[in-house]
Amino acid sequence: MALVRRSAADLLVEAKADRLHGFLAEQATYQLDSSVGTSEVRSWMRSLPTFLSDLAEAGLGHVEVLLEHKLPHSPKRVDAILCGRHPRTGEASYVLIELKQWSQAELLAGELVSITAYGDELQLHPAEQVRRYCQYLVDSTPALADRPHIVRGLAYLHNAATAGIASLKQYTPDEYGQLYTLDERSAFLDRLRALLDPDSDYADARRAADDFLGIHHAPSKPLLSMAAREIQEREQFVLLDEQQVAYEHVTQAVERARAANTRTVVVVLGGPGSGKSVIALSLLGDLARKGRTVHHATGSSAFTNTMRKIAGRRNGRVQSLFKYFNNYTTAEPRELDVLIADEAHRIRETSVNRYTRKEVRERAGRQVDELIDVAWVPVFLLDENQIVRPGEMGSLEEISAATEAKGCKLEVVRLEGQFRCGGSAAFDTWVARLLGLDQQPPIEWGKLASPLDDDFSVTSASTPEGVESWLRAKQDQDGGTSRLAAGFCWQWSDPVSTDTGKRLVPDVVIGDWQRPWNAKPGKRVPDAPESYYWASDERGFGQVGCIYTAQGFEYDWAGVIFGPDFVRRDGQWVARREYSHDPAVRKADELHFGALIRNTYKVLLTRGMQGVCVYSTDPETQAFLEELTR
């Protein structure tokens, strides 16, 4: 969906009257439910009149223009998409445009650009930025994937003379990413005329735009289903903006390590669905193919085992790339080129446990130090609001202190936006406000959501049966995967033996409704997946997942049961220790217990890619949830 859609000629009239930027800002407030910054409004004022005048001069005033078009299932917006007819083939033609006001810029190593006016802040090469937008759009749209040639991408630096950005011309262009400057304006107009027919009319352009806006977008490729091809064959992920910047930080740090004998710690901060694990797997696949020694490590047995199974399903050697944080107690310094520590918020104080040998226990140090020591370039991907167990201590503060103590360079990249939950930043905000993780009070979803959030469903059910029925209907009607998860408020029994074999015990009992938890680790049960694979195995539907099997994964449709451990009383959340069946969390002190429970429900709520349905066993809390999901 675009903030504004009109013909280039109509938009030029608005721009010359100094009204277009105001109209865009007004639409952003309505559609995005948030005001835009002064810098973005200023860029509209400075770029759009020039660009629209160029379209008119090229004879393309009839072309339909989608300004600030949101990519499917992503928070990213394309500056402009031009819709028209191709002059040679007569097919629909769509040209993605990235506008920049830069006059001086320098290409650094890889695809990063330093802009004089921006100080130390690095940007992605604009041609690479628009190229990735094109690739992402095609990958996310089956109809375009069948005809990728009807999509093209151009970056236009309308204030820059070629001499001021000469190094950017070292970039190798392709059909999805080409760069033009002010003194290449004539070539830019020729290129536009080669992609959009000046002799077609308004009706053709409007029809092309209608077709484009009516195209069905499939959800982004699920992380797990791509892992095998990503690791073993070739890159399947398209990294956007800050994701690609994070990727470049790591690859450049690896080059520096060898060339200059320097060590760099890279920390990537981002919320649920911001793309941390996509970055991790892209790095792992690329570095492994280049012969770099690299491991992927987590503190989650479910995530690590699933990666081993899926990414290494055809090649057992691939499984050796996936480790745990506590695997490096006896490692030698700098054994690896790169260690990718995914879900680094799960780092613990020490790697020692009751099974650790005495001689190892005596020499063991802090886990964060072990993870830094083992590699030339340790990479930590973390979300500080996903700490759900006592003893988990992964944070920017802890990692920064350990990095400084070791004399390593520290680089921090912050990921913006939401790529899970239908790309809905509004849902991320709604969850934070719902759970009291935001200073703003809870708000009804219907009042916070904008038309851009139509792809994501938020609802409640009055019973657990209702949640399960909603999940089953979504899975049957719309496809994809559905999973039901709950707070850890019921005992978790071992499977019992029967005449026909072992079976799960229906521990989660709410009235007449009862279902089993997912299988315990190491406890195999016929017709049920091992606990590690509950989120990815189709047999996981019908069991209730807990925080430890859901965290780190995503599925299309999420059902969440709020148990009696977290209830609303007098307009506030109350965490109740006596209702928790999590032996580790129950031991937490009063200061941390409430935060762990709150973070647990945040994780469960943000697993769904297309929608969520909530229910509470507590009547007062249920009424609160029903009010906020209207």
C-alpha positions as CSV (number, residue, x, y, z in Angstrom):
1,M,0.0,0.0,0.0
2,A,1.3,3.5,-0.9
3,L,0.8,6.6,1.1
4,V,-0.2,8.5,-2.1
5,R,-1.2,7.2,-5.6
6,R,-1.8,9.5,-8.5
7,S,-0.5,10.2,-12.0
8,A,2.9,11.9,-12.2
9,A,1.2,15.0,-13.8
10,D,-1.2,15.4,-10.9
11,L,1.5,15.0,-8.3
12,L,3.6,17.6,-10.1
13,V,0.8,20.1,-9.8
14,E,0.6,19.4,-6.0
15,A,4.4,19.6,-5.7
16,K,4.6,23.0,-7.5
17,A,1.9,24.3,-5.2
18,D,4.0,23.2,-2.2
19,R,1.2,20.9,-1.0
20,L,2.5,17.4,-1.8
21,H,4.8,17.0,1.2
22,G,2.0,18.1,3.5
23,F,-0.4,15.6,1.9
24,L,2.2,12.8,2.4
25,A,2.7,13.7,6.0
26,E,-1.1,13.7,6.6
27,Q,-1.4,10.3,4.9
28,A,1.5,8.9,7.0
29,T,-0.3,10.0,10.2
30,Y,-3.5,8.3,9.0
31,Q,-2.1,5.1,7.5
32,L,1.0,4.6,9.7
33,D,-0.7,6.0,12.8
34,S,2.5,8.0,13.5
35,S,3.9,11.3,12.5
36,V,7.0,11.4,10.2
37,G,10.2,13.2,11.1
38,T,11.1,16.6,9.8
39,S,14.0,15.1,7.9
40,E,11.7,12.9,5.9
41,V,9.3,15.7,5.1
42,R,12.3,17.8,4.1
43,S,13.5,15.1,1.7
44,W,10.0,15.0,0.1
45,M,10.1,18.7,-0.4
46,R,13.6,18.6,-2.0
47,S,13.4,15.4,-4.1
48,L,9.9,15.0,-5.4
49,P,9.5,18.2,-7.4
50,T,12.7,17.5,-9.2
51,F,11.8,13.9,-9.9
52,L,8.3,14.6,-11.0
53,S,9.5,17.4,-13.3
54,D,11.9,14.9,-14.9
55,L,9.0,12.4,-15.4
56,A,7.0,15.1,-17.2
57,E,9.9,16.1,-19.4
58,A,10.3,12.4,-20.3
59,G,6.8,12.4,-21.6
60,L,5.7,10.2,-18.7
61,G,3.2,12.5,-17.0
62,H,0.5,9.8,-17.5
63,V,2.4,7.2,-15.5
64,E,0.8,6.1,-12.2
65,V,3.1,6.8,-9.3
66,L,2.9,5.0,-5.9
67,L,4.7,7.2,-3.4
68,E,6.2,5.6,-0.2
69,H,4.9,2.2,-1.1
70,K,5.2,-0.4,1.8
71,L,6.9,-3.7,0.8
72,P,4.8,-6.8,1.7
73,H,5.2,-8.2,5.2
74,S,7.9,-5.6,5.8
75,P,8.2,-2.2,7.5
76,K,10.3,-0.8,4.6
77,R,8.9,1.7,2.1
78,V,10.0,2.3,-1.5
79,D,10.3,6.0,-2.4
80,A,8.3,5.6,-5.6
81,I,7.0,2.8,-7.8
82,L,6.2,3.8,-11.4
83,C,3.4,1.8,-13.0
84,G,2.9,1.8,-16.8
85,R,3.3,-0.3,-20.0
86,H,6.5,-1.5,-21.5
87,P,7.1,0.2,-24.9
88,R,8.5,-3.0,-26.6
89,T,6.6,-5.9,-25.0
90,G,3.3,-4.2,-24.1
91,E,3.4,-5.9,-20.7
92,A,2.8,-4.1,-17.4
93,S,6.1,-2.5,-16.3
94,Y,7.0,-1.5,-12.7
95,V,10.0,0.7,-11.9
96,L,11.1,1.1,-8.3
97,I,12.9,4.4,-7.6
98,E,15.2,5.3,-4.7
99,L,15.8,9.0,-4.5
100,K,18.8,10.5,-2.7
101,Q,19.8,14.1,-2.1
102,W,23.5,13.3,-1.6
103,S,26.0,15.4,-3.3
104,Q,29.2,13.9,-1.8
105,A,29.5,10.2,-1.0
106,E,32.3,7.6,-0.9
107,L,32.0,3.8,-1.4
108,L,33.8,1.9,1.3
109,A,34.5,-1.8,1.3
110,G,31.6,-4.0,0.2
111,E,28.4,-2.2,-0.3
112,L,28.6,0.5,2.4
113,V,28.7,4.2,1.7
114,S,30.0,7.1,3.7
115,I,28.1,10.3,3.2
116,T,29.8,13.5,4.1
117,A,26.7,15.2,5.5
118,Y,25.9,12.2,7.8
119,G,29.1,12.0,9.7
120,D,30.1,8.4,10.9
121,E,26.7,6.9,9.9
122,L,27.1,4.4,7.1
123,Q,24.4,3.7,4.4
124,L,23.8,1.0,1.9
125,H,24.8,1.8,-1.7
126,P,21.5,3.2,-3.1
127,A,21.6,1.0,-6.2
128,E,22.1,-2.0,-3.9
129,Q,19.3,-0.8,-1.7
130,V,16.8,-0.6,-4.6
131,R,18.1,-3.9,-6.0
132,R,17.3,-5.6,-2.8
133,Y,13.8,-4.0,-2.7
134,C,13.2,-5.4,-6.2
135,Q,14.4,-8.8,-5.2
136,Y,12.4,-8.8,-2.0
137,L,9.3,-7.8,-3.8
138,V,9.7,-10.5,-6.4
139,D,10.4,-13.1,-3.8
140,S,7.4,-12.1,-1.8
141,T,4.9,-12.0,-4.7
142,P,4.2,-15.2,-6.7
143,A,2.8,-13.4,-9.7
144,L,6.0,-11.3,-10.0
145,A,8.2,-14.3,-9.4
146,D,6.7,-15.8,-12.5
147,R,7.6,-12.6,-14.5
148,P,10.6,-11.0,-12.7
149,H,11.5,-9.1,-15.9
150,I,8.6,-6.7,-15.4
151,V,10.2,-5.2,-12.3
152,R,13.2,-2.9,-12.5
153,G,15.1,-0.7,-10.0
154,L,16.8,2.7,-10.4
155,A,18.6,4.9,-7.9
156,Y,18.6,8.7,-8.7
157,L,21.0,11.0,-7.0
158,H,19.5,14.2,-8.4
159,N,21.9,16.6,-6.6
160,A,25.1,14.8,-7.3
161,A,27.6,15.4,-10.0
162,T,29.3,12.1,-11.0
163,A,32.6,13.5,-9.7
164,G,31.2,13.9,-6.2
165,I,30.3,10.2,-6.0
166,A,32.8,8.7,-8.4
167,S,33.6,5.7,-6.2
168,L,29.9,4.7,-6.1
169,K,30.2,4.0,-9.9
170,Q,32.4,1.0,-9.0
171,Y,29.2,-0.8,-8.1
172,T,28.3,-3.4,-10.8
173,P,24.7,-2.6,-11.9
174,D,22.1,-5.1,-13.0
175,E,18.4,-4.8,-14.1
176,Y,17.3,-4.4,-10.4
177,G,19.9,-1.8,-9.4
178,Q,21.2,1.0,-11.6
179,L,22.5,4.4,-10.5
180,Y,22.1,7.8,-12.1
181,T,23.3,11.3,-11.1
182,L,22.5,14.9,-12.0
183,D,24.8,15.0,-14.9
184,E,23.4,11.7,-16.1
185,R,19.9,13.1,-16.1
186,S,19.5,12.6,-19.9
187,A,20.5,8.9,-19.6
188,F,18.1,8.6,-16.7
189,L,15.2,9.9,-18.7
190,D,16.2,7.6,-21.6
191,R,16.2,4.7,-19.3
192,L,12.7,5.6,-18.0
193,R,11.4,5.8,-21.6
194,A,12.9,2.4,-22.3
195,L,10.9,0.9,-19.5
196,L,7.7,2.9,-19.6
197,D,5.9,3.7,-22.9
198,P,5.5,7.5,-23.4
199,D,2.9,6.8,-26.1
200,S,0.5,4.8,-23.8
201,D,-2.2,6.6,-21.9
202,Y,-3.6,7.1,-18.4
203,A,-5.9,4.1,-18.7
204,D,-2.9,1.7,-19.3
205,A,-1.1,3.2,-16.4
206,R,-4.1,3.0,-14.0
207,R,-4.7,-0.6,-15.1
208,A,-1.1,-1.5,-14.4
209,A,-1.3,0.1,-10.9
210,D,-4.6,-1.6,-10.1
211,D,-3.1,-5.0,-11.1
212,F,0.0,-4.3,-9.0
213,L,-2.0,-3.3,-5.9
214,G,-4.3,-6.2,-6.3
215,I,-1.5,-8.8,-6.4
216,H,-1.5,-11.5,-3.7
217,H,1.5,-11.5,-1.5
218,A,2.6,-14.7,0.1
219,P,4.3,-14.4,3.5
220,S,8.1,-14.1,3.6
221,K,9.8,-17.5,3.2
222,P,9.7,-19.3,6.6
223,L,13.1,-19.3,8.2
224,L,13.3,-23.1,8.7
225,S,12.2,-24.2,5.2
226,M,15.0,-22.2,3.6
227,A,17.8,-23.2,6.0
228,A,19.0,-26.2,4.0
229,R,19.4,-24.4,0.7
230,E,20.8,-21.4,2.5
231,I,23.6,-23.3,4.1
232,Q,24.3,-25.8,1.4
233,E,23.7,-24.2,-1.9
234,R,23.3,-20.4,-2.2
235,E,21.8,-17.4,-0.5
236,Q,18.0,-17.4,-0.3
237,F,17.5,-14.5,2.0
238,V,17.2,-10.9,0.8
239,L,18.6,-8.6,3.5
240,L,17.2,-5.1,3.6
241,D,18.8,-1.8,4.8
242,E,20.1,-2.3,8.4
243,Q,20.1,-6.0,8.0
244,Q,22.6,-5.7,5.1
245,V,24.5,-3.1,7.0
246,A,24.9,-5.5,9.9
247,Y,26.0,-8.2,7.4
248,E,28.6,-5.9,6.0
249,H,30.0,-4.9,9.4
250,V,30.7,-8.6,10.1
251,T,32.3,-9.4,6.7
252,Q,34.5,-6.3,6.9
253,A,35.6,-7.2,10.4
254,V,36.6,-10.6,9.1
255,E,38.8,-9.0,6.4
256,R,40.4,-6.7,9.0
257,A,41.1,-9.6,11.3
258,R,43.3,-11.3,8.7
259,A,44.8,-8.2,7.2
260,A,45.5,-6.2,10.3
261,N,45.4,-8.8,13.1
262,T,42.6,-7.0,14.8
263,R,39.6,-8.3,16.7
264,T,36.1,-6.9,16.5
265,V,32.9,-7.7,18.4
266,V,29.7,-7.0,16.5
267,V,26.4,-6.6,18.5
268,V,23.2,-6.6,16.5
269,L,20.2,-5.4,18.5
270,G,16.6,-5.9,17.4
271,G,13.1,-6.9,18.6
272,P,11.2,-10.1,17.6
273,G,10.9,-10.5,13.9
274,S,13.5,-7.8,13.0
275,G,15.6,-10.3,11.1
276,K,18.4,-11.3,13.5
277,S,18.3,-15.0,12.7
278,V,18.0,-14.2,8.9
279,I,21.3,-12.3,9.3
280,A,22.8,-15.2,11.2
281,L,22.0,-17.8,8.6
282,S,23.0,-15.6,5.7
283,L,26.4,-15.0,7.4
284,L,26.8,-18.7,8.2
285,G,26.1,-19.8,4.7
286,D,28.3,-17.2,3.0
287,L,31.3,-17.6,5.4
288,A,31.2,-21.4,5.3
289,R,31.1,-21.3,1.5
290,K,34.2,-19.1,1.5
291,G,36.1,-21.5,3.7
292,R,36.0,-19.4,6.9
293,T,35.8,-21.3,10.2
294,V,32.4,-20.4,11.5
295,H,29.9,-21.7,14.0
296,H,26.3,-20.8,14.8
297,A,25.6,-21.0,18.6
298,T,22.5,-20.5,20.8
299,G,21.4,-21.2,24.3
300,S,18.3,-22.9,23.0
301,S,18.3,-26.6,22.5
302,A,15.1,-26.4,20.4
303,F,16.5,-23.9,18.0
304,T,19.9,-25.6,17.7
305,N,18.4,-29.1,17.2
306,T,15.9,-27.8,14.6
307,M,18.7,-26.1,12.6
308,R,20.8,-29.2,12.7
309,K,17.9,-31.3,11.5
310,I,16.7,-29.1,8.7
311,A,19.9,-27.4,7.5
312,G,21.8,-30.7,7.7
313,R,19.1,-33.0,6.4
314,R,21.1,-34.0,3.3
315,N,24.6,-33.5,4.7
316,G,25.5,-34.5,8.3
317,R,28.6,-32.4,8.2
318,V,26.5,-29.2,8.1
319,Q,25.1,-30.1,11.5
320,S,28.5,-29.6,13.1
321,L,28.1,-25.8,12.4
322,F,25.4,-25.5,15.0
323,K,26.6,-25.4,18.6
324,Y,25.5,-24.3,22.1
325,F,26.9,-21.4,24.2
326,N,28.4,-23.8,26.7
327,N,30.4,-25.7,24.0
328,Y,33.4,-23.4,24.3
329,T,34.6,-23.9,27.9
330,T,37.8,-25.8,26.7
331,A,38.2,-24.0,23.4
332,E,41.5,-22.4,22.5
333,P,41.6,-18.6,21.9
334,R,40.6,-17.6,18.3
335,E,39.8,-21.1,17.1
336,L,37.2,-19.7,14.8
337,D,37.2,-16.8,12.3
338,V,33.6,-16.0,13.3
339,L,31.2,-17.2,16.1
340,I,27.5,-16.2,15.5
341,A,25.8,-16.1,18.9
342,D,22.1,-16.0,18.0
343,E,19.6,-15.2,20.7
344,A,22.5,-13.8,22.8
345,H,20.0,-12.7,25.5
346,R,20.2,-16.3,26.7
347,I,23.9,-16.1,27.6
348,R,24.4,-17.2,31.2
349,E,26.9,-16.3,33.9
350,T,28.8,-19.6,33.4
351,S,28.9,-22.6,31.1
352,V,29.4,-24.9,34.0
353,N,26.7,-27.4,35.0
354,R,26.4,-30.5,37.1
355,Y,27.8,-32.6,34.3
356,T,31.0,-30.5,33.8
357,R,34.2,-32.4,34.6
358,K,36.1,-31.2,37.7
359,E,39.2,-30.1,35.8
360,V,37.0,-28.1,33.3
361,R,35.0,-26.6,36.2
362,E,38.1,-25.3,37.8
363,R,39.3,-23.5,34.7
364,A,35.9,-22.2,33.5
365,G,35.2,-18.5,33.4
366,R,32.3,-16.3,32.4
367,Q,30.3,-17.6,29.4
368,V,30.4,-14.2,27.6
369,D,34.2,-14.2,27.9
370,E,34.4,-17.7,26.4
371,L,32.2,-16.7,23.5
372,I,34.4,-13.6,22.8
373,D,37.7,-15.5,23.2
374,V,36.9,-18.3,20.8
375,A,36.7,-16.2,17.6
376,W,38.4,-13.3,15.8
377,V,35.0,-11.8,15.2
378,P,32.3,-12.8,17.7
379,V,28.8,-11.7,16.6
380,F,26.0,-11.3,19.2
381,L,22.4,-11.0,18.0
382,L,20.1,-10.2,20.9
383,D,16.8,-8.8,22.2
384,E,17.1,-7.7,25.8
385,N,13.3,-8.0,26.3
386,Q,13.4,-11.8,25.6
387,I,15.2,-12.8,28.8
388,V,12.7,-15.4,30.3
389,R,14.8,-17.5,32.7
390,P,16.8,-16.5,35.9
391,G,20.5,-16.5,35.1
392,E,20.1,-15.3,31.6
393,M,22.3,-12.2,31.4
394,G,22.9,-11.4,27.7
395,S,22.7,-7.6,27.3
396,L,24.5,-4.8,25.5
397,E,25.9,-3.6,28.8
398,E,27.4,-7.0,29.7
399,I,28.9,-7.6,26.2
400,S,30.2,-4.1,25.9
401,A,32.0,-4.4,29.3
402,A,33.6,-7.7,28.4
403,T,34.6,-6.4,25.0
404,E,36.3,-3.3,26.5
405,A,38.1,-5.5,29.1
406,K,39.6,-7.6,26.3
407,G,40.7,-4.6,24.3
408,C,38.6,-5.5,21.3
409,K,36.8,-3.0,19.0
410,L,33.0,-2.9,19.5
411,E,30.5,-2.2,16.7
412,V,26.7,-2.0,17.4
413,V,24.0,-2.2,14.7
414,R,20.4,-1.5,15.7
415,L,17.7,-3.2,13.5
416,E,14.5,-1.2,12.9
417,G,11.1,-2.5,11.9
418,Q,9.1,-5.7,12.1
419,F,9.4,-8.5,9.6
420,R,7.4,-11.0,11.5
421,C,3.7,-10.3,12.4
422,G,2.9,-9.3,8.8
423,G,5.5,-6.6,8.9
424,S,3.2,-4.7,11.4
425,A,5.2,-2.3,13.5
426,A,1.8,-1.4,15.1
427,F,1.4,-4.9,16.5
428,D,4.8,-4.7,18.1
429,T,3.8,-1.4,19.7
430,W,0.4,-2.9,20.7
431,V,2.0,-5.8,22.5
432,A,4.5,-3.6,24.3
433,R,1.6,-1.4,25.5
434,L,-0.6,-4.4,26.3
435,L,2.0,-5.9,28.6
436,G,3.2,-2.6,30.2
437,L,6.6,-2.7,28.4
438,D,5.8,0.8,26.9
439,Q,5.1,4.0,28.9
440,Q,1.9,4.5,26.9
441,P,-1.2,2.7,28.3
442,P,-2.8,-0.3,26.6
443,I,-4.9,0.5,23.5
444,E,-7.5,-1.3,21.4
445,W,-6.0,-2.9,18.4
446,G,-8.6,-1.4,16.2
447,K,-7.6,2.1,17.3
448,L,-3.9,1.5,16.8
449,A,-3.9,-0.5,13.5
450,S,-3.9,1.3,10.2
451,P,-4.9,0.1,6.7
452,L,-1.3,-1.0,6.3
453,D,-1.9,-3.6,9.1
454,D,-4.8,-5.3,7.3
455,D,-2.5,-8.3,6.5
456,F,-2.2,-9.1,10.3
457,S,-5.1,-10.5,12.4
458,V,-5.5,-9.8,16.1
459,T,-8.5,-11.3,17.9
460,S,-9.6,-13.1,21.1
461,A,-11.7,-16.1,21.9
462,S,-13.9,-16.7,24.9
463,T,-12.7,-20.3,25.5
464,P,-9.6,-22.4,24.7
465,E,-11.8,-24.4,22.3
466,G,-12.4,-21.1,20.5
467,V,-8.7,-20.4,20.1
468,E,-8.1,-23.9,18.8
469,S,-11.0,-23.6,16.4
470,W,-9.7,-20.3,15.1
471,L,-6.2,-21.8,14.5
472,R,-7.6,-24.8,12.7
473,A,-9.8,-22.7,10.5
474,K,-6.9,-20.4,9.6
475,Q,-4.7,-23.3,8.8
476,D,-7.4,-25.0,6.7
477,Q,-8.6,-21.9,4.8
478,D,-5.4,-19.8,4.4
479,G,-2.7,-22.5,4.7
480,G,0.5,-22.2,6.7
481,T,1.1,-23.5,10.2
482,S,-0.8,-22.9,13.4
483,R,0.4,-23.4,17.0
484,L,-1.1,-23.0,20.4
485,A,1.2,-21.9,23.3
486,A,0.5,-21.0,26.9
487,G,2.1,-19.7,30.0
488,F,3.8,-22.3,32.2
489,C,0.9,-22.7,34.6
490,W,0.3,-26.5,34.5
491,Q,2.5,-29.4,35.5
492,W,4.5,-31.0,32.7
493,S,4.3,-34.8,33.1
494,D,6.5,-37.5,31.6
495,P,4.6,-39.6,29.0
496,V,2.8,-42.6,30.3
497,S,2.9,-46.2,29.1
498,T,-0.2,-47.8,27.7
499,D,-1.0,-51.1,26.0
500,T,-0.4,-49.4,22.6
501,G,2.7,-47.5,23.6
502,K,3.6,-44.3,25.3
503,R,1.3,-41.2,25.1
504,L,1.4,-37.6,26.3
505,V,-0.5,-36.7,29.4
506,P,-3.2,-34.0,28.9
507,D,-1.8,-31.7,31.6
508,V,-3.3,-28.4,30.4
509,V,-6.8,-28.6,31.7
510,I,-9.3,-25.6,31.5
511,G,-12.8,-26.7,32.3
512,D,-13.8,-29.6,30.1
513,W,-11.0,-28.8,27.6
514,Q,-7.6,-30.6,28.0
515,R,-4.5,-30.9,25.9
516,P,-1.0,-32.2,26.5
517,W,2.1,-30.0,26.5
518,N,4.5,-30.7,23.7
519,A,6.8,-33.7,24.4
520,K,9.6,-33.3,26.9
521,P,13.2,-33.2,25.7
522,G,14.5,-36.7,25.2
523,K,11.0,-38.2,25.7
524,R,9.9,-39.8,22.4
525,V,6.2,-40.4,21.9
526,P,4.6,-42.0,18.8
527,D,2.7,-39.5,16.6
528,A,4.2,-36.5,18.4
529,P,7.4,-34.6,17.4
530,E,10.3,-34.3,19.7
531,S,10.2,-31.1,21.7
532,Y,12.8,-29.5,19.5
533,Y,10.6,-29.8,16.5
534,W,7.2,-28.8,17.9
535,A,7.2,-25.5,16.1
536,S,8.3,-26.9,12.7
537,D,6.7,-30.4,12.6
538,E,3.1,-30.6,11.4
539,R,2.3,-33.0,14.2
540,G,2.9,-30.2,16.7
541,F,-0.7,-29.0,16.2
542,G,-2.9,-30.4,19.1
543,Q,-0.2,-30.0,21.7
544,V,0.3,-26.8,23.8
545,G,3.8,-25.3,23.4
546,C,5.6,-23.6,26.2
547,I,8.1,-20.7,26.1
548,Y,11.1,-23.0,25.7
549,T,9.8,-24.7,22.6
550,A,8.3,-21.5,21.0
551,Q,11.1,-19.0,21.6
552,G,13.2,-18.5,18.5
553,F,10.6,-19.9,16.1
554,E,7.8,-18.5,14.0
555,Y,4.6,-19.9,12.6
556,D,1.8,-18.3,10.6
557,W,-1.0,-18.4,13.2
558,A,-0.4,-18.1,16.9
559,G,-2.8,-18.9,19.7
560,V,-1.8,-17.7,23.2
561,I,-3.3,-18.8,26.5
562,F,-2.7,-16.4,29.4
563,G,-2.6,-18.6,32.6
564,P,-3.3,-17.5,36.2
565,D,0.4,-16.5,36.6
566,F,-0.3,-13.2,34.9
567,V,-3.6,-11.4,35.6
568,R,-5.1,-7.9,35.5
569,R,-6.1,-6.4,38.9
570,D,-7.2,-2.8,39.3
571,G,-5.8,-1.8,35.9
572,Q,-2.4,-3.3,36.5
573,W,-0.7,-6.6,35.7
574,V,0.0,-8.8,38.6
575,A,2.5,-11.7,38.3
576,R,1.6,-14.5,40.7
577,R,4.4,-16.9,41.7
578,E,2.1,-19.5,43.2
579,Y,0.6,-20.3,39.9
580,S,3.8,-20.8,38.0
581,H,4.9,-24.4,37.3
582,D,8.3,-23.3,35.9
583,P,10.8,-24.5,38.5
584,A,13.5,-22.1,37.4
585,V,11.3,-19.0,37.2
586,R,9.7,-19.7,40.5
587,K,13.1,-19.3,42.1
588,A,13.6,-15.7,40.8
589,D,13.6,-12.9,43.3
590,E,10.6,-10.5,43.4
591,L,12.5,-7.9,41.4
592,H,12.9,-10.2,38.4
593,F,10.0,-12.7,38.6
594,G,7.4,-10.2,37.2
595,A,9.8,-9.2,34.3
596,L,10.4,-12.8,33.4
597,I,6.7,-13.6,33.2
598,R,6.0,-10.4,31.2
599,N,8.8,-11.3,28.7
600,T,7.4,-14.8,28.4
601,Y,4.1,-13.6,27.2
602,K,5.8,-11.0,24.9
603,V,7.7,-13.9,23.2
604,L,4.5,-16.0,22.8
605,L,2.5,-13.2,21.4
606,T,5.1,-12.3,18.7
607,R,5.6,-15.8,17.1
608,G,2.8,-15.4,14.5
609,M,3.5,-14.2,11.0
610,Q,-0.1,-13.6,10.0
611,G,-2.2,-13.4,13.1
612,V,-2.8,-14.1,16.8
613,C,-5.7,-15.1,19.0
614,V,-5.6,-14.7,22.7
615,Y,-7.5,-16.1,25.7
616,S,-7.1,-15.9,29.5
617,T,-8.2,-18.4,32.1
618,D,-8.9,-15.4,34.5
619,P,-12.3,-13.7,33.9
620,E,-11.0,-10.1,34.7
621,T,-8.0,-10.6,32.4
622,Q,-10.2,-12.1,29.7
623,A,-12.5,-9.1,29.7
624,F,-9.4,-6.9,29.4
625,L,-8.1,-8.9,26.4
626,E,-11.5,-8.9,24.7
627,E,-11.7,-5.1,25.0
628,L,-8.2,-4.6,23.5
629,T,-8.7,-7.0,20.6
630,R,-11.8,-5.2,19.2
